[in-house]
Amino acid sequence: MLAIVFPENESIITYKNIKAMNVLFVLTSHSELGDTGKKTGFWVEEFAAPYYVLADAGVNVTLASPAGGAPPVDPSSEAPGAQTEATDRYNGDQELQNKLMNTTKLSQVKADDFDAVFYPGGHGPLWDLTNSEDSINLIESFARQQKPVAAVCHAPAVFAKVKGQDGQPLVKGKNVTGFTNSEEEAVKLTDVVPFLVEEKLQELGGNYSKVADWQPHVVRDGLLITGQNPASSAGVAEELLKLLQK
């Protein structure tokens, strides 16, 4: 129950049964960084910043991953240089960390139960979520139901095999962004990843745009929202929130 108070006359208007927004976060379950012997997973900033933008606005956030349980964290996202105000908050948020340890198995969720879906990045999604039939079907369901779909950094890779209702790639003709070729080169993983996000989005017919490496860049085309890199994660969530509040 929400009460709004008007000081001039002290009258109170009460609104009952205001529908809470429900957003699904889909995280990777993949932990191997190609054949390097190193680990990967989801990028903490790209999970934490969007989570707090939405949760602080009263949105109910459900976490899911292909395998369920605890998704792997990309160790590089825990390095000192990758820390932000959002990651600092996350590191001290035991309740959220406990929630993250118990993500729902992706096969058990459906678009009908949510108002939007958000995909945090990290290199992990390039391997599992890109090829997950559960993820592909889920995104297609959100699109059919005219619900917002958002992804940041490497996560736009999850659209690689997703089709729109016309049978064409979901991103074809859409304005999109994602991790750039030059950013991938900067982290020296160009020859490790199964494909480059920038090139894949272009191959699919997306109208890809980018700004200087590591600078925030958020693109919204209708109900599709994408962000270029970790610096764009909060901005993607803010755009998503605007759509939910319409």
N, C-alpha and C positions, 0 to 999 in steps of 0.2 A: 504494500500500500504506500502511495506517494502523496504527501501533503504539501501543498504550495500555500505559503502565507503571504498575504498582502498587508504590509504594515499600516497603510493609511486607514483602513477600516477594520483591520484585524479579522476580516472574514477569511475562511479557509475553504479551499476547494480540494476535494479528495478524489483521486482517480484510482479505481480498483481494477485489478486484473490487467495491468499493463504488461504486454507480452515481453518477456526477457529474450534477448538475442542469444542464439546459440551458434558458436563457431567451432568447427572441427580443425585441429592442427594435425597434419600428417607428417611424421618424422621418419627418417630412414632407419633401416635395421642393418645396413651394410657397414662393415667396419674395416675391410681390407682395401688399402690404397693401391689397387692394381697389383702388379707383381713386385712392388718395391719392398715388401716386408714391413712396411709402415702401416699405421692405423689411420682411419678416417671415421666419419660419422656425420652428425649434424653440427652446425656452427652455432655456438652458444649465443652470441649476439643476435643472430638472425631468428633465434627462438625467443630469447628473453625480452628483447625490446618490443617486438610485436605483441607478445603475450601481455606485458604490462600495459601497453597502450589500450588494448581491448578490455582486459580485466579491470583496470582502473575506471573504465567507463561503464562498468556493470555488465559486460558481456560474459556469458558462461562459456568457458573454453574447455573442450574435451580433447584429449590427446590420444592419438592412434599411431600405430606403426605396423609394417607388414608382419613382424614376428610377435608383436605385443611385448609387454614387459618393458625393460629398460632399453631405450635406444642408445647406440654408442655415440659418444661425444668425440668430435674431432680434436685430438690433442693440441693442434696448433691454435685452436680457438680459446684455449686456456692459458696461452702464453701471455706474459705481462703486456706486450705491445698490442694485444687484441682486446684488452679490457676496456670497458666503458661503464658509464653510470648504471646501465641496465644489467650488465654482467655482475657488477659489484652487488647490486640488489639481489640478483639471482643466487650468488654465492652465499648470501646470508639468509636466504629464504628456504628454510628446511621444509616447509609445507609444500612449496612448489617442487622441490627436488624429490620429495616422497611421491608426489603425483606423477612426476616424470618416470619414476621407477615402475609404474604400473599402467603403462599405456594400453589401450584396448587394441586387440588384434584387428587389423584393417578389414579383414573379411567379415567382421561382425558389425560394421557400421554402415549406414546408408544415408544418402543425401536427404531423404524425407525428414530426418530428425534434426536437420541443421539449416541455418540461414545463410551460411557461407563456409568456404573451406580455405585454409591457408597452408602453404608449403614452405617451411624454413629451408634454407640451403645447407651448404656443406657439400663436400664431394660425394658423400654416400649416395644421394639420390640418383646420380649418374648411372649407377649400377643396378640398384634394385627397383626404385620407384618408377624409373623410366620404362621398365619391362613388366611391372606388376599389373596383371589383369585386373586385380581388385582396385588398384589406383586408377587405371585407365577408365574402367567402368564407372567408378565413383565420380571422376571429373566430368565424364560425359553426362552423368545423371544430373549433376549440379547445373551444367550448361542447359540441358533440356528443361530444367525447372526454372530457368532464368534467375539463378542465384549467383552471387559473386564468387569468383575463383581468383586467388592471389598466390603469388610465388615470388621468392626473392633470391638473387644471386645465381647459384647453380640450380636452384629448384625449378626454374622454367624448363629445364630439361625434361620434366615429367610430362610435358605436352608433346613429346616426340611422336608418340603413337596414338594420341587422342584425336578423335574425329568429331566434327561438328555434325549437326543434324543433316547437313547436305552431303555428308560422306567425305568431305574434304578435311584436311588438317584443321584443328580448332583455331590455330593461330594464323591461318592463311588470310592475308589481307588485313590483319589486325596490327595495331601499333603495339610493339613489345620491346622489352629489353631483357638483359641478363648478363651474367659474367662475361667480360670481354676477352677476346683472344689475347690482347696485350696484358691483361691482368693475370690470365692463366700462365702466360710466359714469365711474368714477374715472379710467380711462385714456383716456377720451374716444373710444371706438371703437364705441359703441352703434350708430351709424348707418353704420358701415363694414363690420362683420362681416355675413356672409350670414344669420346667425341668432344668437340668444343661447342659450348652453349651458343655463342654468337653465330657460328657457322650453321648449326642445326636449325636455329630459329629462322635464319635466312633461307635455308634449303626448304623449309616447310612453307615458305611464302609469307612469312611475317615481315612487317615493316619495322625492321630492327633499328633502334637508335641507341646512342651511347654518349657519355660525356667523358671528361678526363678520368683516367684511372683513379679509383678509390674515392671519387666524389659522388655524392648522392644523386641518384637519378631514378625517378619513379614515373611510370607510364600507365595511364588508365585508358582503356578503350572499351567503352560500354561497361560490362560487368567483369572484364578481365583486367587484373592489376598485376604489373610486374615491376621488380626493382633490380638494379644493376649489380649491387654488391652489398657487403655488410653495412656500409654507411647509409644504405637505402632502406634498411629493414623497418625502422620506425615509421618512415614515410609511407611505405606500402600499407602498414596497418592503419595509419591515419586516413588514407584514402578509402580503405575498406570500411572503416568506421563511418565515414561520411555516407557511403552507400547504404549501410545498415540503418542509419538514422533518417533516411529519406522516407 
